[in-house]
Amino acid sequence: MMKKIGLFCIAALLATGMKAQNDITVHDDQTGKDEVIGLPEGMTYEIDSLLQEWNTKNYLGLDEKCESSDENPQYSKEEYISRLNRLPNVIEMPYNEVVRKFIDQYCTRLRRSVSYMLAANNFYVPIFEEALESYQLPLELKYLPVIESALNPGATSRVGAAGLWQFMISTGKVYGLDVNSLIDERRDPIKSSYAAAHYLQDLYQIFGDWTLVIAAYNCGPANVNKAIRRAGGSRDYWQIYPYLPQETRGYVPAFIAANYVMNYYCEHNICPMTTTLPPSTDTIIVDRDVHFDQIVAVCNVKAEEVKALNPQYRTGLIPGAKKSCILRLPTHGISAFIAAGDSVYTYKSDELFTNRSEVEVSQSAKKSSATRSRSGKNSRSKSRTHTIRSGETLSTIAKRYGTTVSKLKRLNGIKGTSIRAGKTLRVR
């Protein structure tokens, strides 16, 4: 019998340990069995790793004016339903005990992460909203990166998905994100946001239902279609829920919970970190190779800042000579870059660019090799002689040198068999 979500109650999940960090247990009152639901990976990142981001260290801080406590107030089912209904969303966000448990996760174990994400919103949400609006998508999708990456642009999943929107390499390339040894545009907040919006639009054309789109974003459209078939053709997420991969079962509930907590954090005594917006930035197109170290030295910008504003470049090299690349810097840095002209590109170029475009093979090595080759050939082809001693015959000489009498006669032009001592014979 198909499980009904309303019958689920979820076991408490506040204990320490790897399992407690990565999944929750769902109890089915009908069958009496427990079922494990994996948490989206963005809900498992430690707050200490989030606080290492450059933007965080430079522009986020504790809000001393905000009165907070560690107490998480409990509310009735009706209050949760009312709050979810008041959200200005197009996407359906119903309440059930699974959603409630994910809300509790954000409001208890992940309270500090929520404080961070509320502040980081100021950096990234305007980018997300512009990308979503350009494809005419529901703006509440801006909270997908909350559960995908916890708004950590440097996030990399255990299966290799990367960036705020957690693109796999194959999917990223389909949507125009370049990934090679020098560039990983999945980590570019702007390019990846537009790629994600495009992908979400394509998924909606397939499913026509946003909860199915969100599930497919996590596990792929093939897995969602498989769950639909196994559920008898139902296209209701909550009906195909038991047939989805373990982690995806919690993905839509986590998305609903993220929308809830990012709007009702005050009701749960969560204080956002304060945000000081960084200086305005600008971009320039680079069509020559340039290294971060050159930019730092000539344009009076900090190395960490250049790296943070250009996370798509994996080695510090911007390969503009291979294709035009975007460089983002504070406004004053862009002005300095333009004013410096060629001096940016020539600064310590001999030290920073060591890869050779052409090399010659050592000529002395080639001569030595050729000499050895000729020497060996001459040695093998050089004739060998024997001085005839008294008493020797062609037969005894041939046997000594491993040849035949007829060969000795041919080499030396001998017609008979008589030979004289003191004469020289060629033996090979």
C-alpha positions as CSV (number, residue, x, y, z in Angstrom):
1,M,0.0,0.0,0.0
2,M,1.3,3.5,-0.8
3,K,2.5,5.4,2.2
4,K,0.5,8.5,3.1
5,I,2.6,11.4,4.2
6,G,0.1,12.5,6.8
7,L,0.7,9.3,8.7
8,F,4.4,9.9,9.1
9,C,6.0,11.0,12.3
10,I,9.7,11.7,12.3
11,A,12.1,10.5,15.1
12,A,14.1,13.2,16.9
13,L,17.4,14.1,15.2
14,L,19.6,16.0,17.5
15,A,22.1,13.3,18.5
16,T,25.7,13.7,17.4
17,G,27.3,11.4,14.8
18,M,27.6,11.0,11.1
19,K,24.2,9.4,10.7
20,A,22.5,12.2,12.6
21,Q,24.2,14.7,10.4
22,N,23.1,13.1,7.1
23,D,19.6,11.6,7.5
24,I,16.4,11.5,9.5
25,T,14.3,8.5,10.3
26,V,10.6,8.4,9.3
27,H,8.2,6.1,11.0
28,D,5.1,4.8,9.1
29,D,2.3,4.4,11.6
30,Q,0.5,2.0,9.2
31,T,3.4,-0.5,8.8
32,G,5.2,0.3,12.0
33,K,8.5,0.4,10.0
34,D,11.1,3.1,10.0
35,E,12.4,4.6,6.8
36,V,15.6,6.7,6.4
37,I,15.4,10.0,4.5
38,G,18.7,11.5,3.5
39,L,19.2,15.2,4.1
40,P,20.1,17.3,1.1
41,E,23.9,17.8,1.2
42,G,23.6,21.6,1.7
43,M,22.0,20.8,5.1
44,T,25.1,18.8,6.2
45,Y,27.8,21.5,5.8
46,E,29.4,22.7,9.0
47,I,29.1,26.4,9.9
48,D,32.9,26.6,10.4
49,S,33.4,25.9,6.7
50,L,30.8,28.5,5.7
51,L,32.5,31.2,7.8
52,Q,35.8,30.7,5.9
53,E,34.4,32.3,2.8
54,W,36.1,35.6,1.9
55,N,32.8,37.6,1.8
56,T,31.9,36.2,5.2
57,K,35.2,37.1,6.8
58,N,35.2,40.6,5.4
59,Y,31.6,41.7,5.3
60,L,29.6,39.6,7.8
61,G,29.5,39.9,11.6
62,L,27.3,39.4,14.6
63,D,24.4,41.7,15.2
64,E,24.8,42.9,18.7
65,K,21.5,44.7,18.6
66,C,19.5,41.6,17.7
67,E,18.1,39.9,20.8
68,S,18.2,36.2,20.3
69,S,18.1,33.0,22.3
70,D,18.7,29.3,21.7
71,E,15.1,28.5,22.5
72,N,13.1,27.4,19.5
73,P,9.4,28.1,20.2
74,Q,6.9,25.4,19.3
75,Y,3.9,26.3,17.3
76,S,0.7,24.5,16.4
77,K,0.2,22.7,13.1
78,E,-2.4,25.4,12.3
79,E,0.2,28.1,12.8
80,Y,2.6,26.5,10.4
81,I,-0.1,26.0,7.8
82,S,-1.1,29.6,8.1
83,R,2.4,30.9,7.7
84,L,3.1,28.8,4.7
85,N,-0.1,29.9,3.1
86,R,0.9,33.6,3.6
87,L,4.1,33.2,1.6
88,P,3.8,35.0,-1.8
89,N,4.6,31.9,-3.7
90,V,3.5,30.3,-7.0
91,I,4.9,26.9,-6.0
92,E,2.7,24.8,-3.8
93,M,4.1,24.6,-0.2
94,P,1.8,22.4,1.9
95,Y,2.4,21.4,5.5
96,N,2.9,17.8,6.8
97,E,5.0,16.2,9.4
98,V,8.0,15.7,7.1
99,V,8.0,19.4,6.3
100,R,7.7,20.1,10.0
101,K,10.7,18.0,10.8
102,F,12.8,19.8,8.2
103,I,11.7,23.2,9.6
104,D,12.8,21.9,13.0
105,Q,16.2,21.0,11.6
106,Y,16.8,24.6,10.4
107,C,15.5,26.0,13.7
108,T,17.5,23.8,16.0
109,R,20.7,22.1,14.8
110,L,21.2,24.5,11.9
111,R,20.4,27.8,13.6
112,R,23.9,29.3,13.1
113,S,23.9,28.2,9.5
114,V,20.6,30.0,9.0
115,S,22.1,33.2,10.6
116,Y,24.9,33.0,8.0
117,M,22.6,32.3,5.1
118,L,20.3,35.2,6.0
119,A,23.3,37.5,5.7
120,A,24.8,35.9,2.6
121,N,21.4,36.4,0.9
122,N,22.4,40.0,0.4
123,F,25.3,38.9,-1.8
124,Y,23.6,36.3,-3.9
125,V,19.8,36.7,-3.9
126,P,19.8,39.7,-6.2
127,I,21.8,37.6,-8.7
128,F,19.4,34.7,-8.3
129,E,16.4,36.9,-8.7
130,E,17.7,38.6,-11.9
131,A,18.4,35.2,-13.5
132,L,15.1,33.7,-12.5
133,E,13.2,36.8,-13.7
134,S,15.0,36.7,-17.0
135,Y,13.4,33.2,-17.6
136,Q,10.1,34.3,-16.0
137,L,10.4,31.6,-13.2
138,P,8.9,31.8,-9.7
139,L,11.3,33.8,-7.5
140,E,10.9,31.5,-4.6
141,L,13.3,29.2,-6.5
142,K,16.0,31.6,-5.2
143,Y,16.1,29.4,-2.1
144,L,17.2,26.2,-4.0
145,P,20.9,27.1,-3.4
146,V,20.1,27.2,0.4
147,I,19.5,23.4,0.3
148,E,22.0,22.7,-2.5
149,S,25.1,24.5,-1.1
150,A,24.1,26.5,2.0
151,L,25.0,29.6,-0.1
152,N,28.6,28.5,-0.2
153,P,30.1,29.2,-3.7
154,G,33.0,26.9,-3.0
155,A,30.9,23.9,-2.2
156,T,31.7,20.6,-3.8
157,S,29.5,17.6,-3.2
158,R,30.7,14.0,-2.6
159,V,29.7,13.2,-6.2
160,G,31.5,16.1,-7.7
161,A,28.7,18.7,-8.1
162,A,30.1,22.2,-7.6
163,G,29.1,25.8,-7.0
164,L,26.1,27.5,-5.5
165,W,23.7,25.6,-7.7
166,Q,25.7,22.3,-7.5
167,F,26.0,21.5,-11.2
168,M,27.5,18.3,-12.3
169,I,30.1,18.7,-15.1
170,S,27.9,17.0,-17.7
171,T,24.8,19.1,-17.0
172,G,26.9,22.3,-16.6
173,K,28.4,21.9,-20.1
174,V,24.9,21.3,-21.6
175,Y,24.0,24.7,-20.3
176,G,27.1,26.5,-21.4
177,L,29.3,26.3,-18.4
178,D,32.9,25.7,-19.4
179,V,34.8,23.2,-17.2
180,N,38.5,22.3,-17.9
181,S,41.8,22.3,-16.1
182,L,41.9,26.1,-16.0
183,I,38.2,27.2,-15.7
184,D,35.2,25.9,-13.8
185,E,32.3,28.2,-14.5
186,R,30.0,26.2,-12.2
187,R,31.6,28.3,-9.5
188,D,30.8,31.6,-11.2
189,P,27.7,32.9,-9.3
190,I,26.4,34.9,-12.2
191,K,26.9,32.4,-15.1
192,S,25.8,29.4,-13.0
193,S,22.6,31.2,-11.9
194,Y,21.5,31.8,-15.5
195,A,22.4,28.2,-16.4
196,A,20.3,27.0,-13.5
197,A,17.4,29.2,-14.5
198,H,17.6,27.8,-18.0
199,Y,17.7,24.2,-16.7
200,L,14.7,24.8,-14.4
201,Q,12.8,26.2,-17.3
202,D,13.5,23.1,-19.4
203,L,12.5,20.8,-16.6
204,Y,9.2,22.7,-16.2
205,Q,8.5,22.1,-19.9
206,I,8.9,18.4,-19.2
207,F,6.8,18.1,-16.1
208,G,4.6,21.1,-15.9
209,D,4.7,20.9,-12.0
210,W,7.2,22.8,-9.9
211,T,7.5,20.2,-7.1
212,L,8.4,17.6,-9.7
213,V,10.8,20.1,-11.3
214,I,12.5,20.6,-7.9
215,A,12.8,16.9,-7.4
216,A,14.2,16.4,-10.9
217,Y,16.7,19.1,-10.3
218,N,18.0,17.0,-7.5
219,C,17.9,13.5,-8.9
220,G,17.4,14.0,-12.6
221,P,14.3,13.7,-14.8
222,A,14.8,10.0,-15.5
223,N,14.4,9.1,-11.8
224,V,11.3,11.2,-11.5
225,N,9.7,9.6,-14.5
226,K,10.6,6.2,-13.1
227,A,8.8,7.1,-9.8
228,I,5.8,8.4,-11.8
229,R,5.5,5.0,-13.6
230,R,5.9,3.0,-10.4
231,A,3.2,5.2,-8.8
232,G,0.8,4.2,-11.5
233,G,1.2,7.4,-13.5
234,S,0.5,9.9,-10.7
235,R,2.2,13.2,-11.2
236,D,1.7,14.3,-7.6
237,Y,5.0,14.6,-5.8
238,W,3.5,13.4,-2.5
239,Q,2.1,10.3,-4.2
240,I,5.4,9.4,-6.0
241,Y,7.4,10.2,-2.9
242,P,8.0,6.6,-1.7
243,Y,9.4,5.7,-5.1
244,L,12.0,8.5,-5.3
245,P,15.7,8.1,-4.3
246,Q,16.3,8.4,-0.6
247,E,17.8,11.9,-0.6
248,T,15.2,13.3,-3.1
249,R,12.4,12.3,-0.7
250,G,13.6,15.0,1.6
251,Y,14.4,17.5,-1.1
252,V,11.0,19.1,-1.6
253,P,10.2,19.2,2.1
254,A,13.7,20.8,2.7
255,F,12.9,23.4,0.0
256,I,9.6,24.2,1.7
257,A,11.3,24.4,5.0
258,A,14.0,26.7,3.6
259,N,11.3,29.1,2.3
260,Y,9.7,29.0,5.7
261,V,12.8,29.7,7.8
262,M,14.2,32.4,5.5
263,N,10.9,34.3,6.0
264,Y,9.9,33.4,9.6
265,Y,13.3,33.3,11.3
266,C,12.4,36.0,13.8
267,E,9.5,33.8,15.1
268,H,12.2,31.2,16.0
269,N,14.6,33.6,17.8
270,I,17.2,33.4,15.0
271,C,19.2,36.6,14.4
272,P,20.8,37.2,11.0
273,M,24.4,38.1,10.9
274,T,24.9,41.7,9.9
275,T,26.0,42.5,6.3
276,T,28.3,45.3,5.2
277,L,28.0,45.3,1.4
278,P,31.4,45.2,-0.3
279,P,32.5,48.0,-2.6
280,S,30.9,48.1,-6.0
281,T,32.5,45.9,-8.7
282,D,32.8,46.0,-12.4
283,T,34.0,43.6,-15.2
284,I,36.3,43.8,-18.1
285,I,36.8,41.3,-21.0
286,V,40.4,39.9,-21.1
287,D,41.7,38.5,-24.4
288,R,45.2,37.8,-23.3
289,D,46.6,35.4,-20.6
290,V,46.9,37.2,-17.3
291,H,47.7,35.9,-13.8
292,F,46.1,36.9,-10.5
293,D,49.6,37.8,-9.2
294,Q,50.0,40.4,-12.0
295,I,46.6,41.9,-11.2
296,V,47.4,42.1,-7.5
297,A,50.8,43.7,-8.0
298,V,49.8,46.3,-10.7
299,C,46.2,47.1,-9.8
300,N,46.4,47.5,-6.0
301,V,43.9,44.9,-5.1
302,K,44.1,42.0,-2.5
303,A,44.9,38.5,-3.7
304,E,42.0,37.0,-1.7
305,E,39.6,39.6,-3.2
306,V,40.6,38.7,-6.8
307,K,40.2,35.0,-6.0
308,A,36.8,35.5,-4.4
309,L,35.5,37.7,-7.2
310,N,36.7,35.3,-9.8
311,P,36.1,31.8,-8.4
312,Q,35.8,30.2,-11.8
313,Y,39.6,30.3,-12.4
314,R,41.1,27.2,-10.9
315,T,44.8,28.0,-11.0
316,G,45.0,31.8,-10.8
317,L,45.6,32.0,-14.5
318,I,42.9,33.7,-16.7
319,P,43.4,32.1,-20.1
320,G,42.2,35.0,-22.2
321,A,44.4,34.0,-25.2
322,K,42.4,30.8,-25.6
323,K,39.0,32.5,-25.4
324,S,37.7,35.9,-24.1
325,C,37.3,35.8,-20.3
326,I,35.6,38.0,-17.8
327,L,37.6,39.6,-15.0
328,R,35.6,41.0,-12.1
329,L,37.3,43.5,-9.7
330,P,36.4,46.4,-7.4
331,T,35.7,49.5,-9.5
332,H,39.0,51.1,-8.6
333,G,40.8,47.9,-9.6
334,I,39.2,47.9,-13.0
335,S,40.2,51.5,-13.5
336,A,43.8,50.7,-12.5
337,F,43.8,47.6,-14.9
338,I,42.7,49.8,-17.8
339,A,45.2,52.5,-17.0
340,A,48.1,50.1,-16.7
341,G,47.7,48.8,-20.2
342,D,50.3,46.3,-21.3
343,S,52.3,46.6,-18.0
344,V,49.7,44.3,-16.3
345,Y,50.5,41.5,-18.8
346,T,54.3,42.0,-18.9
347,Y,54.8,42.2,-15.1
348,K,57.0,39.1,-14.2
349,S,55.6,37.3,-17.2
350,D,58.8,35.3,-17.6
351,E,58.4,33.9,-14.1
352,L,54.6,33.4,-14.2
353,F,54.3,31.9,-17.6
354,T,56.8,29.0,-17.9
355,N,54.9,26.8,-20.3
356,R,56.8,26.7,-23.7
357,S,55.0,26.9,-27.0
358,E,57.9,25.4,-29.0
359,V,61.0,23.4,-28.0
360,E,64.0,22.0,-30.0
361,V,65.4,18.6,-29.4
362,S,69.1,18.7,-28.4
363,Q,71.3,18.5,-31.5
364,S,74.2,17.0,-29.6
365,A,72.1,14.1,-28.4
366,K,70.9,13.5,-32.0
367,K,74.6,13.4,-33.3
368,S,75.7,11.1,-30.5
369,S,72.9,8.8,-31.3
370,A,73.6,8.8,-35.0
371,T,77.3,8.2,-34.4
372,R,76.5,5.2,-32.2
373,S,74.2,3.9,-34.8
374,R,76.7,4.2,-37.7
375,S,79.5,2.8,-35.5
376,G,77.4,-0.2,-34.7
377,K,76.5,-0.7,-38.3
378,N,80.1,-0.5,-39.4
379,S,81.2,-2.8,-36.7
380,R,78.6,-5.4,-37.8
381,S,79.5,-5.1,-41.5
382,K,83.3,-4.9,-41.1
383,S,85.0,-8.0,-42.8
384,R,87.1,-10.4,-40.8
385,T,90.3,-12.2,-41.9
386,H,92.4,-15.2,-41.0
387,T,96.1,-15.8,-41.7
388,I,96.6,-19.4,-42.9
389,R,98.9,-21.5,-40.7
390,S,100.9,-24.5,-41.8
391,G,98.8,-27.6,-41.8
392,E,95.4,-25.8,-42.0
393,T,92.8,-26.6,-44.6
394,L,89.7,-24.8,-45.8
395,S,87.7,-27.4,-43.9
396,T,89.4,-26.7,-40.5
397,I,89.3,-23.0,-41.0
398,A,85.5,-23.1,-42.0
399,K,84.8,-25.1,-38.9
400,R,86.7,-22.7,-36.7
401,Y,84.7,-19.7,-37.8
402,G,81.3,-21.4,-38.1
403,T,81.1,-21.1,-41.9
404,T,81.4,-23.5,-44.8
405,V,84.1,-24.3,-47.3
406,S,82.0,-23.1,-50.2
407,K,81.5,-19.7,-48.5
408,L,85.3,-19.4,-47.9
409,K,86.0,-20.2,-51.5
410,R,83.4,-17.7,-52.8
411,L,84.7,-14.9,-50.5
412,N,88.3,-15.4,-51.6
413,G,87.8,-16.5,-55.3
414,I,89.4,-19.9,-54.7
415,K,88.5,-22.5,-57.4
416,G,90.3,-25.6,-56.0
417,T,91.0,-26.7,-52.4
418,S,94.7,-25.9,-52.1
419,I,95.8,-23.0,-49.9
420,R,99.3,-21.9,-48.8
421,A,100.5,-21.0,-45.3
422,G,101.0,-17.2,-44.8
423,K,98.2,-16.1,-47.0
424,T,95.3,-14.2,-45.7
425,L,91.7,-15.4,-46.1
426,R,88.4,-13.5,-45.6
427,V,86.3,-15.6,-43.3
428,R,83.1,-13.3,-43.3
